[in-house]
Amino acid sequence: MTFQAAAYSAAELGAAVHETMVNNNPAVSSAAPLPDYSGIQITLSSKAPPNTLVQAKASSTIPIVLRGVNDPKPLDRRTPLATSTHWRMAAPRPMHGVEIQPRSSAAV
């Protein structure tokens, strides 16, 4: 295994994410650093003009990769968290017949 220095620092990528979101609002739905810190990835709104990706790339000094097209769903008081797909999928499943005992301080 070999390790290589990341192309950009977390601070540089954070600034690029912020700048991309501000300069392309509301066409860019989300932006985040790439896992290997080689650039940023963006998600475009379905209502974004066709040239949004080209403009975002042209105005950035850091490489931009298109992750896809997706519209964010705002959460507010009328959208209970319990009904969202994420929370339903993340809910723990009951374990019947299993009782969890707290660890005693003597065992630590």
Order of alpha helices (4+ residues) and beta strands (2+ residues): alpha-beta-beta-alpha-beta-alpha
